[in-house]
Amino acid sequence: MAVWPQIRITVLKKNFDPELAQAYRKPEARKSPCNLFEVGQVFMVDGFAGQPADWPCGWAWNDIHRVVTALTVGGDFGVWMQNPAEFITCCTDGIKPVVFKVERLP
């Protein structure tokens, strides 16, 4: 049985573009940063790249899952990152994206 490394996901930043929100969101839709995550919030992934039980957004998980999987199986992002065992990524919400640090723990 394989022993998979722990992966830590930290919320680094929540962005919001009010001009895009005003131009494209429905009038009744929230026009503010994402309300599902908080800056500094930490999630742990144990096992083979499984979604943490307390992860609040399926869309965001789908967006970052490939990075989590790559780090779980020993992927190396050293081409772009100072630490090859981490990557900065975000969800694909163009109006209110959330930025995550995904890192493989030693």
MOPAC internal coordinates of N, CA, C and O (Angstrom, degrees):
PM7 1SCF
backbone

  N    0.0000 0     0.00 0     0.00 0    0    0    0
  C    1.4521 1     0.00 0     0.00 0    1    0    0
  C    1.5304 1   108.95 1     0.00 0    2    1    0
  O    1.2310 1   120.57 1   -49.23 1    3    2    1
  N    1.3260 1   116.52 1   130.77 1    3    2    1
  C    1.4637 1   121.89 1  -179.09 1    5    3    2
  C    1.5244 1   110.75 1   -73.53 1    6    5    3
  O    1.2310 1   121.12 1   -34.78 1    7    6    5
  N    1.3139 1   115.45 1   145.22 1    7    6    5
  C    1.4580 1   121.55 1   173.95 1    9    7    6
  C    1.5252 1   106.23 1  -107.75 1   10    9    7
  O    1.2310 1   120.98 1   -64.90 1   11   10    9
  N    1.3141 1   115.72 1   115.10 1   11   10    9
  C    1.4597 1   120.95 1  -176.63 1   13   11   10
  C    1.5239 1   110.24 1   -92.83 1   14   13   11
  O    1.2310 1   120.33 1   -33.98 1   15   14   13
  N    1.3300 1   116.97 1   146.02 1   15   14   13
  C    1.4656 1   119.85 1   178.52 1   17   15   14
  C    1.5281 1   110.84 1   -71.01 1   18   17   15
  O    1.2310 1   121.21 1   -22.38 1   19   18   17
  N    1.3197 1   115.28 1   157.62 1   19   18   17
  C    1.4611 1   119.15 1   173.21 1   21   19   18
  C    1.5186 1   108.74 1   -78.31 1   22   21   19
  O    1.2310 1   121.33 1   -36.22 1   23   22   21
  N    1.3208 1   115.06 1   143.78 1   23   22   21
  C    1.4549 1   122.59 1   176.21 1   25   23   22
  C    1.5232 1   107.34 1  -118.87 1   26   25   23
  O    1.2310 1   121.04 1   -50.06 1   27   26   25
  N    1.3260 1   115.62 1   129.94 1   27   26   25
  C    1.4696 1   120.80 1   177.85 1   29   27   26
  C    1.5263 1   108.21 1  -109.02 1   30   29   27
  O    1.2310 1   121.34 1   -47.07 1   31   30   29
  N    1.3320 1   115.05 1   132.93 1   31   30   29
  C    1.4632 1   121.68 1   177.36 1   33   31   30
  C    1.5287 1   107.10 1  -116.80 1   34   33   31
  O    1.2310 1   120.77 1   -56.80 1   35   34   33
  N    1.3252 1   116.13 1   123.20 1   35   34   33
  C    1.4582 1   121.25 1  -179.33 1   37   35   34
  C    1.5180 1   109.16 1  -119.26 1   38   37   35
  O    1.2310 1   120.34 1   -46.76 1   39   38   37
  N    1.3293 1   116.95 1   133.24 1   39   38   37
  C    1.4631 1   121.60 1   176.04 1   41   39   38
  C    1.5304 1   107.07 1   -77.71 1   42   41   39
  O    1.2310 1   120.83 1   -63.59 1   43   42   41
  N    1.3440 1   116.02 1   116.41 1   43   42   41
  C    1.4586 1   120.99 1  -178.33 1   45   43   42
  C    1.5242 1   113.28 1   -92.66 1   46   45   43
  O    1.2310 1   120.92 1   143.31 1   47   46   45
  N    1.3335 1   115.85 1   -36.69 1   47   46   45
  C    1.4587 1   119.09 1  -171.46 1   49   47   46
  C    1.5173 1   110.72 1  -160.43 1   50   49   47
  O    1.2310 1   120.87 1   -31.80 1   51   50   49
  N    1.3176 1   115.93 1   148.20 1   51   50   49
  C    1.4687 1   121.84 1   172.94 1   53   51   50
  C    1.5251 1   106.72 1  -121.50 1   54   53   51
  O    1.2310 1   120.65 1   -61.29 1   55   54   53
  N    1.3234 1   116.37 1   118.71 1   55   54   53
  C    1.4586 1   121.68 1  -179.35 1   57   55   54
  C    1.5216 1   110.05 1  -100.28 1   58   57   55
  O    1.2310 1   121.29 1   -18.61 1   59   58   57
  N    1.3247 1   115.13 1   161.39 1   59   58   57
  C    1.4602 1   120.34 1   176.96 1   61   59   58
  C    1.5198 1   108.63 1  -155.93 1   62   61   59
  O    1.2310 1   120.38 1   -48.35 1   63   62   61
  N    1.3248 1   116.87 1   131.65 1   63   62   61
  C    1.4596 1   121.83 1   178.19 1   65   63   62
  C    1.5281 1   108.88 1  -112.36 1   66   65   63
  O    1.2310 1   119.79 1   -80.76 1   67   66   65
  N    1.3361 1   118.01 1    99.24 1   67   66   65
  C    1.4605 1   120.66 1  -176.34 1   69   67   66
  C    1.5282 1   113.58 1   -64.17 1   70   69   67
  O    1.2310 1   120.12 1   148.20 1   71   70   69
  N    1.3380 1   117.37 1   -31.80 1   71   70   69
  C    1.4681 1   119.32 1   178.93 1   73   71   70
  C    1.5260 1   110.95 1   -65.36 1   74   73   71
  O    1.2310 1   120.38 1   135.14 1   75   74   73
  N    1.3232 1   116.87 1   -44.86 1   75   74   73
  C    1.4682 1   119.66 1   177.59 1   77   75   74
  C    1.5224 1   110.75 1   -65.97 1   78   77   75
  O    1.2310 1   120.47 1   140.45 1   79   78   77
  N    1.3287 1   116.71 1   -39.55 1   79   78   77
  C    1.4636 1   119.92 1   178.88 1   81   79   78
  C    1.5250 1   110.51 1   -60.37 1   82   81   79
  O    1.2310 1   120.75 1   134.52 1   83   82   81
  N    1.3118 1   116.18 1   -45.48 1   83   82   81
  C    1.4689 1   120.24 1  -179.14 1   85   83   82
  C    1.5215 1   111.12 1   -64.89 1   86   85   83
  O    1.2310 1   120.52 1   140.48 1   87   86   85
  N    1.3193 1   116.62 1   -39.52 1   87   86   85
  C    1.4629 1   120.61 1  -176.85 1   89   87   86
  C    1.5213 1   113.97 1   -75.27 1   90   89   87
  O    1.2310 1   119.87 1   148.98 1   91   90   89
  N    1.3353 1   117.86 1   -31.02 1   91   90   89
  C    1.4661 1   118.93 1  -169.20 1   93   91   90
  C    1.5121 1   117.15 1  -123.47 1   94   93   91
  O    1.2310 1   119.42 1   157.75 1   95   94   93
  N    1.3133 1   118.72 1   -22.25 1   95   94   93
  C    1.4629 1   118.56 1  -178.86 1   97   95   94
  C    1.5148 1   110.04 1   -81.89 1   98   97   95
  O    1.2310 1   120.96 1   -28.17 1   99   98   97
  N    1.3279 1   115.76 1   151.83 1   99   98   97
  C    1.4642 1   120.86 1   176.17 1  101   99   98
  C    1.5243 1   109.47 1   -60.78 1  102  101   99
  O    1.2310 1   120.16 1   -30.69 1  103  102  101
  N    1.3066 1   117.31 1   149.31 1  103  102  101
  C    1.4727 1   119.90 1  -178.76 1  105  103  102
  C    1.5313 1   113.29 1   -55.02 1  106  105  103
  O    1.2310 1   120.16 1   144.08 1  107  106  105
  N    1.3371 1   117.29 1   -35.92 1  107  106  105
  C    1.4667 1   120.47 1  -176.66 1  109  107  106
  C    1.5348 1   113.28 1   -85.12 1  110  109  107
  O    1.2310 1   119.95 1   172.35 1  111  110  109
  N    1.3399 1   117.71 1    -7.65 1  111  110  109
  C    1.4695 1   121.10 1  -178.86 1  113  111  110
  C    1.5320 1   110.46 1   -77.52 1  114  113  111
  O    1.2310 1   121.34 1   -31.90 1  115  114  113
  N    1.3372 1   115.04 1   148.10 1  115  114  113
  C    1.4750 1   120.61 1   177.83 1  117  115  114
  C    1.5191 1   110.36 1   -56.49 1  118  117  115
  O    1.2310 1   121.03 1   -41.19 1  119  118  117
  N    1.2910 1   115.64 1   138.81 1  119  118  117
  C    1.4651 1   121.07 1   176.65 1  121  119  118
  C    1.5218 1   107.84 1  -122.84 1  122  121  119
  O    1.2310 1   121.68 1  -107.58 1  123  122  121
  N    1.3241 1   114.39 1    72.42 1  123  122  121
  C    1.4639 1   121.91 1  -177.88 1  125  123  122
  C    1.5260 1   107.76 1  -159.23 1  126  125  123
  O    1.2310 1   120.21 1    -9.54 1  127  126  125
  N    1.3440 1   117.21 1   170.46 1  127  126  125
  C    1.4665 1   119.06 1   176.81 1  129  127  126
  C    1.5287 1   111.65 1   -58.47 1  130  129  127
  O    1.2310 1   120.76 1   -17.92 1  131  130  129
  N    1.3075 1   116.16 1   162.08 1  131  130  129
  C    1.4656 1   122.44 1   179.24 1  133  131  130
  C    1.5319 1   110.24 1   -51.75 1  134  133  131
  O    1.2310 1   120.85 1   -45.48 1  135  134  133
  N    1.3104 1   115.98 1   134.52 1  135  134  133
  C    1.4637 1   120.86 1   179.84 1  137  135  134
  C    1.5322 1   112.61 1   -99.55 1  138  137  135
  O    1.2310 1   120.01 1  -174.75 1  139  138  137
  N    1.3339 1   117.58 1     5.25 1  139  138  137
  C    1.4659 1   120.69 1  -177.53 1  141  139  138
  C    1.5224 1   113.52 1   -93.42 1  142  141  139
  O    1.2310 1   120.38 1   159.64 1  143  142  141
  N    1.3284 1   116.88 1   -20.36 1  143  142  141
  C    1.4623 1   121.73 1  -178.82 1  145  143  142
  C    1.5204 1   109.66 1  -124.04 1  146  145  143
  O    1.2310 1   120.94 1   -23.79 1  147  146  145
  N    1.3453 1   115.81 1   156.21 1  147  146  145
  C    1.4602 1   122.34 1   174.83 1  149  147  146
  C    1.5243 1   108.68 1  -125.05 1  150  149  147
  O    1.2310 1   120.32 1   -40.43 1  151  150  149
  N    1.3168 1   116.99 1   139.57 1  151  150  149
  C    1.4568 1   121.29 1   177.09 1  153  151  150
  C    1.5339 1   108.86 1   -57.12 1  154  153  151
  O    1.2310 1   121.06 1   -47.50 1  155  154  153
  N    1.3243 1   115.58 1   132.50 1  155  154  153
  C    1.4601 1   121.52 1  -178.24 1  157  155  154
  C    1.5224 1   114.02 1    93.22 1  158  157  155
  O    1.2310 1   120.10 1   166.86 1  159  158  157
  N    1.3080 1   117.42 1   -13.14 1  159  158  157
  C    1.4640 1   121.61 1   179.37 1  161  159  158
  C    1.5342 1   109.18 1   -62.18 1  162  161  159
  O    1.2310 1   120.35 1   -38.99 1  163  162  161
  N    1.3239 1   116.94 1   141.01 1  163  162  161
  C    1.4623 1   122.42 1  -177.32 1  165  163  162
  C    1.5259 1   109.50 1  -124.71 1  166  165  163
  O    1.2310 1   121.31 1   -41.46 1  167  166  165
  N    1.3165 1   115.11 1   138.54 1  167  166  165
  C    1.4600 1   122.96 1   176.77 1  169  167  166
  C    1.5253 1   107.78 1  -127.25 1  170  169  167
  O    1.2310 1   120.67 1   -37.53 1  171  170  169
  N    1.3230 1   116.33 1   142.47 1  171  170  169
  C    1.4625 1   121.20 1   179.26 1  173  171  170
  C    1.5250 1   109.70 1  -113.49 1  174  173  171
  O    1.2310 1   121.47 1   -42.63 1  175  174  173
  N    1.3341 1   114.80 1   137.37 1  175  174  173
  C    1.4588 1   122.20 1   176.67 1  177  175  174
  C    1.5194 1   107.12 1  -110.60 1  178  177  175
  O    1.2310 1   120.34 1   -60.36 1  179  178  177
  N    1.3122 1   116.96 1   119.64 1  179  178  177
  C    1.4593 1   121.98 1   175.73 1  181  179  178
  C    1.5196 1   107.87 1  -114.39 1  182  181  179
  O    1.2310 1   120.72 1   -30.72 1  183  182  181
  N    1.2994 1   116.23 1   149.28 1  183  182  181
  C    1.4526 1   118.76 1  -179.57 1  185  183  182
  C    1.5085 1   110.27 1    84.14 1  186  185  183
  O    1.2310 1   120.32 1    20.75 1  187  186  185
  N    1.3060 1   117.00 1  -159.25 1  187  186  185
  C    1.4574 1   120.59 1  -175.74 1  189  187  186
  C    1.5236 1   111.44 1   -88.06 1  190  189  187
  O    1.2310 1   120.58 1   -95.17 1  191  190  189
  N    1.3137 1   116.50 1    84.83 1  191  190  189
  C    1.4682 1   123.73 1   170.09 1  193  191  190
  C    1.5249 1   113.83 1    53.03 1  194  193  191
  O    1.2310 1   120.19 1  -144.44 1  195  194  193
  N    1.3309 1   117.25 1    35.56 1  195  194  193
  C    1.4593 1   120.06 1   179.55 1  197  195  194
  C    1.5140 1   112.30 1   -83.63 1  198  197  195
  O    1.2310 1   120.95 1   -36.46 1  199  198  197
  N    1.3069 1   115.79 1   143.54 1  199  198  197
  C    1.4620 1   121.57 1   179.55 1  201  199  198
  C    1.5230 1   110.17 1   -61.40 1  202  201  199
  O    1.2310 1   120.08 1   -51.29 1  203  202  201
  N    1.3383 1   117.46 1   128.71 1  203  202  201
  C    1.4641 1   119.39 1   177.41 1  205  203  202
  C    1.5282 1   110.95 1   -58.97 1  206  205  203
  O    1.2310 1   120.60 1   -35.51 1  207  206  205
  N    1.3224 1   116.45 1   144.49 1  207  206  205
  C    1.4682 1   120.95 1  -178.06 1  209  207  206
  C    1.5229 1   112.16 1   -60.43 1  210  209  207
  O    1.2310 1   120.19 1   149.45 1  211  210  209
  N    1.3287 1   117.24 1   -30.55 1  211  210  209
  C    1.4666 1   120.61 1  -177.41 1  213  211  210
  C    1.5315 1   113.19 1   -95.99 1  214  213  211
  O    1.2310 1   119.93 1  -167.92 1  215  214  213
  N    1.3266 1   117.74 1    12.08 1  215  214  213
  C    1.4756 1   121.75 1   179.31 1  217  215  214
  C    1.5229 1   108.60 1   -71.36 1  218  217  215
  O    1.2310 1   119.28 1   -55.42 1  219  218  217
  N    1.3443 1   118.99 1   124.58 1  219  218  217
  C    1.4636 1   120.20 1  -170.27 1  221  219  218
  C    1.5246 1   117.69 1   -89.83 1  222  221  219
  O    1.2310 1   119.00 1   173.30 1  223  222  221
  N    1.3414 1   119.51 1    -6.70 1  223  222  221
  C    1.4652 1   118.84 1  -172.91 1  225  223  222
  C    1.5250 1   111.81 1  -140.23 1  226  225  223
  O    1.2310 1   120.92 1   -68.09 1  227  226  225
  N    1.3172 1   115.85 1   111.91 1  227  226  225
  C    1.4590 1   121.25 1   179.04 1  229  227  226
  C    1.5183 1   113.12 1   -62.32 1  230  229  227
  O    1.2310 1   120.21 1   145.35 1  231  230  229
  N    1.3228 1   117.20 1   -34.65 1  231  230  229
  C    1.4716 1   120.74 1   178.88 1  233  231  230
  C    1.5243 1   110.29 1   -63.62 1  234  233  231
  O    1.2310 1   120.43 1   132.48 1  235  234  233
  N    1.3389 1   116.79 1   -47.52 1  235  234  233
  C    1.4639 1   120.52 1  -179.63 1  237  235  234
  C    1.5269 1   110.37 1   -63.95 1  238  237  235
  O    1.2310 1   120.18 1   140.67 1  239  238  237
  N    1.3320 1   117.27 1   -39.33 1  239  238  237
  C    1.4626 1   119.59 1   178.45 1  241  239  238
  C    1.5197 1   110.77 1   -61.55 1  242  241  239
  O    1.2310 1   120.56 1   135.53 1  243  242  241
  N    1.3123 1   116.54 1   -44.47 1  243  242  241
  C    1.4617 1   120.26 1   178.66 1  245  243  242
  C    1.5292 1   110.40 1   -59.15 1  246  245  243
  O    1.2310 1   120.32 1   142.29 1  247  246  245
  N    1.3292 1   117.00 1   -37.71 1  247  246  245
  C    1.4584 1   121.44 1  -178.87 1  249  247  246
  C    1.5253 1   112.78 1   -68.29 1  250  249  247
  O    1.2310 1   119.38 1   141.81 1  251  250  249
  N    1.3278 1   118.78 1   -38.19 1  251  250  249
  C    1.4672 1   120.32 1  -174.88 1  253  251  250
  C    1.5289 1   113.74 1  -101.67 1  254  253  251
  O    1.2310 1   119.79 1   173.96 1  255  254  253
  N    1.3118 1   118.01 1    -6.04 1  255  254  253
  C    1.4634 1   121.93 1  -174.96 1  257  255  254
  C    1.5233 1   112.86 1   -56.86 1  258  257  255
  O    1.2310 1   119.40 1   142.60 1  259  258  257
  N    1.3141 1   118.74 1   -37.40 1  259  258  257
  C    1.4726 1   120.29 1  -178.27 1  261  259  258
  C    1.5293 1   111.00 1   -65.78 1  262  261  259
  O    1.2310 1   120.11 1   146.37 1  263  262  261
  N    1.3464 1   117.40 1   -33.63 1  263  262  261
  C    1.4647 1   120.31 1   176.57 1  265  263  262
  C    1.5289 1   109.66 1   -69.42 1  266  265  263
  O    1.2310 1   120.45 1   136.98 1  267  266  265
  N    1.3352 1   116.75 1   -43.02 1  267  266  265
  C    1.4612 1   121.53 1   177.60 1  269  267  266
  C    1.5279 1   109.69 1   -59.11 1  270  269  267
  O    1.2310 1   120.42 1   134.42 1  271  270  269
  N    1.3114 1   116.81 1   -45.58 1  271  270  269
  C    1.4628 1   121.28 1  -179.63 1  273  271  270
  C    1.5301 1   110.89 1   -62.88 1  274  273  271
  O    1.2310 1   120.23 1   134.23 1  275  274  273
  N    1.3177 1   117.16 1   -45.77 1  275  274  273
  C    1.4647 1   120.59 1  -179.81 1  277  275  274
  C    1.5284 1   111.10 1   -58.44 1  278  277  275
  O    1.2310 1   120.35 1   134.40 1  279  278  277
  N    1.3315 1   116.93 1   -45.60 1  279  278  277
  C    1.4633 1   119.52 1   179.41 1  281  279  278
  C    1.5226 1   111.81 1   -68.46 1  282  281  279
  O    1.2310 1   120.00 1   145.12 1  283  282  281
  N    1.3193 1   117.60 1   -34.88 1  283  282  281
  C    1.4603 1   121.32 1   178.79 1  285  283  282
  C    1.5240 1   111.61 1   -60.54 1  286  285  283
  O    1.2310 1   120.31 1   141.62 1  287  286  285
  N    1.3215 1   117.02 1   -38.38 1  287  286  285
  C    1.4685 1   120.16 1  -177.12 1  289  287  286
  C    1.5285 1   112.55 1   -94.43 1  290  289  287
  O    1.2310 1   120.41 1  -164.83 1  291  290  289
  N    1.3328 1   116.82 1    15.17 1  291  290  289
  C    1.4597 1   120.32 1   174.65 1  293  291  290
  C    1.5077 1   115.43 1    94.55 1  294  293  291
  O    1.2310 1   120.05 1  -167.62 1  295  294  293
  N    1.3321 1   117.52 1    12.38 1  295  294  293
  C    1.4574 1   120.86 1   178.58 1  297  295  294
  C    1.5200 1   112.14 1   -55.73 1  298  297  295
  O    1.2310 1   121.08 1   -26.88 1  299  298  297
  N    1.3125 1   115.54 1   153.12 1  299  298  297
  C    1.4541 1   122.72 1  -174.32 1  301  299  298
  C    1.5280 1   108.46 1  -128.03 1  302  301  299
  O    1.2310 1   120.34 1   -61.03 1  303  302  301
  N    1.3244 1   116.96 1   118.97 1  303  302  301
  C    1.4561 1   121.84 1   179.57 1  305  303  302
  C    1.5256 1   112.10 1  -102.39 1  306  305  303
  O    1.2310 1   120.92 1  -156.20 1  307  306  305
  N    1.3396 1   115.85 1    23.80 1  307  306  305
  C    1.4531 1   121.56 1  -177.70 1  309  307  306
  C    1.5149 1   115.42 1   -61.74 1  310  309  307
  O    1.2310 1   120.02 1   162.64 1  311  310  309
  N    1.3159 1   117.57 1   -17.36 1  311  310  309
  C    1.4606 1   120.48 1   176.63 1  313  311  310
  C    1.5297 1   110.47 1   -63.72 1  314  313  311
  O    1.2310 1   120.68 1   146.95 1  315  314  313
  N    1.3507 1   116.30 1   -33.05 1  315  314  313
  C    1.4613 1   121.07 1  -175.79 1  317  315  314
  C    1.5262 1   113.77 1  -114.70 1  318  317  315
  O    1.2310 1   120.44 1   151.07 1  319  318  317
  N    1.3170 1   116.76 1   -28.93 1  319  318  317
  C    1.4581 1   121.07 1  -169.33 1  321  319  318
  C    1.5280 1   111.87 1  -107.88 1  322  321  319
  O    1.2310 1   120.46 1   -33.30 1  323  322  321
  N    1.3515 1   116.73 1   146.70 1  323  322  321
  C    1.4596 1   121.14 1   175.74 1  325  323  322
  C    1.5253 1   110.68 1   -61.71 1  326  325  323
  O    1.2310 1   121.05 1   139.45 1  327  326  325
  N    1.3428 1   115.59 1   -40.55 1  327  326  325
  C    1.4625 1   121.26 1   175.76 1  329  327  326
  C    1.5280 1   106.99 1  -104.61 1  330  329  327
  O    1.2310 1   119.28 1   -67.18 1  331  330  329
  N    1.3260 1   118.97 1   112.82 1  331  330  329
  C    1.4642 1   120.62 1  -176.39 1  333  331  330
  C    1.5233 1   114.69 1   -65.64 1  334  333  331
  O    1.2310 1   120.17 1   168.18 1  335  334  333
  N    1.3403 1   117.29 1   -11.82 1  335  334  333
  C    1.4677 1   120.99 1  -178.91 1  337  335  334
  C    1.5269 1   111.98 1   -97.98 1  338  337  335
  O    1.2310 1   120.32 1  -161.29 1  339  338  337
  N    1.3353 1   116.99 1    18.71 1  339  338  337
  C    1.4635 1   119.85 1   176.41 1  341  339  338
  C    1.5206 1   110.13 1  -143.17 1  342  341  339
  O    1.2310 1   121.64 1   -18.89 1  343  342  341
  N    1.3370 1   114.47 1   161.11 1  343  342  341
  C    1.4616 1   120.38 1   179.30 1  345  343  342
  C    1.5240 1   108.36 1  -150.77 1  346  345  343
  O    1.2310 1   120.56 1   -36.97 1  347  346  345
  N    1.3220 1   116.53 1   143.03 1  347  346  345
  C    1.4581 1   122.21 1   175.42 1  349  347  346
  C    1.5176 1   106.67 1  -100.92 1  350  349  347
  O    1.2310 1   120.70 1   -54.37 1  351  350  349
  N    1.3217 1   116.27 1   125.63 1  351  350  349
  C    1.4570 1   121.78 1  -177.06 1  353  351  350
  C    1.5217 1   108.91 1  -142.47 1  354  353  351
  O    1.2310 1   120.47 1    -3.52 1  355  354  353
  N    1.3214 1   116.70 1   176.48 1  355  354  353
  C    1.4651 1   119.32 1   179.86 1  357  355  354
  C    1.5200 1   110.48 1  -150.36 1  358  357  355
  O    1.2310 1   121.47 1   -12.62 1  359  358  357
  N    1.3186 1   114.80 1   167.38 1  359  358  357
  C    1.4635 1   119.39 1   173.33 1  361  359  358
  C    1.5245 1   107.98 1   -76.55 1  362  361  359
  O    1.2310 1   120.05 1   -14.29 1  363  362  361
  N    1.2933 1   117.50 1   165.71 1  363  362  361
  C    1.4627 1   121.43 1  -173.99 1  365  363  362
  C    1.5181 1   114.31 1   -93.00 1  366  365  363
  O    1.2310 1   119.52 1  -165.70 1  367  366  365
  N    1.3121 1   118.52 1    14.30 1  367  366  365
  C    1.4618 1   120.62 1   176.68 1  369  367  366
  C    1.5273 1   107.97 1   -71.74 1  370  369  367
  O    1.2310 1   119.88 1   -72.56 1  371  370  369
  N    1.2991 1   117.83 1   107.44 1  371  370  369
  C    1.4548 1   122.03 1  -175.40 1  373  371  370
  C    1.5129 1   114.59 1   -70.57 1  374  373  371
  O    1.2310 1   119.73 1   163.58 1  375  374  373
  N    1.3114 1   118.12 1   -16.42 1  375  374  373
  C    1.4580 1   121.22 1   179.74 1  377  375  374
  C    1.5176 1   111.34 1   -94.82 1  378  377  375
  O    1.2310 1   120.14 1   141.92 1  379  378  377
  N    1.3292 1   117.34 1   -38.08 1  379  378  377
  C    1.4678 1   120.63 1  -177.55 1  381  379  378
  C    1.5353 1   111.70 1  -139.26 1  382  381  379
  O    1.2310 1   120.49 1  -118.62 1  383  382  381
  N    1.3524 1   116.68 1    61.38 1  383  382  381
  C    1.4611 1   118.95 1  -177.78 1  385  383  382
  C    1.5308 1   113.08 1   -70.92 1  386  385  383
  O    1.2310 1   121.53 1   -31.24 1  387  386  385
  N    1.3251 1   114.67 1   148.76 1  387  386  385
  C    1.4574 1   122.87 1   175.13 1  389  387  386
  C    1.5243 1   106.85 1  -109.37 1  390  389  387
  O    1.2310 1   120.88 1   -46.15 1  391  390  389
  N    1.3474 1   115.92 1   133.85 1  391  390  389
  C    1.4712 1   121.81 1  -177.69 1  393  391  390
  C    1.5374 1   108.34 1  -102.20 1  394  393  391
  O    1.2310 1   121.22 1   -47.68 1  395  394  393
  N    1.3374 1   115.26 1   132.32 1  395  394  393
  C    1.4654 1   121.93 1  -176.90 1  397  395  394
  C    1.5228 1   110.93 1  -121.78 1  398  397  395
  O    1.2310 1   120.99 1   -34.61 1  399  398  397
  N    1.3274 1   115.71 1   145.39 1  399  398  397
  C    1.4682 1   122.34 1   166.95 1  401  399  398
  C    1.5144 1   106.01 1  -102.41 1  402  401  399
  O    1.2310 1   120.31 1   -57.82 1  403  402  401
  N    1.3141 1   117.02 1   122.18 1  403  402  401
  C    1.4625 1   122.24 1   178.78 1  405  403  402
  C    1.5194 1   106.43 1  -112.45 1  406  405  403
  O    1.2310 1   120.44 1   -55.45 1  407  406  405
  N    1.3381 1   116.76 1   124.55 1  407  406  405
  C    1.4624 1   119.14 1  -176.68 1  409  407  406
  C    1.5146 1   112.29 1  -138.77 1  410  409  407
  O    1.2310 1   121.93 1   -38.38 1  411  410  409
  N    1.3356 1   113.91 1   141.62 1  411  410  409
  C    1.4744 1   120.91 1   174.51 1  413  411  410
  C    1.5241 1   106.47 1   -86.95 1  414  413  411
  O    1.2310 1   120.72 1   -52.51 1  415  414  413
  N    1.3206 1   116.22 1   127.49 1  415  414  413
  C    1.4559 1   120.18 1  -179.73 1  417  415  414
  C    1.5259 1   109.99 1   -86.10 1  418  417  415
  O    1.2310 1   120.81 1   -32.43 1  419  418  417
  N    1.3443 1   116.06 1   147.57 1  419  418  417
  C    1.4720 1   118.74 1  -179.42 1  421  419  418
  C    1.5144 1   111.75 1   -68.16 1  422  421  419
  O    1.2310 1   120.10 1   180.00 1  423  422  421

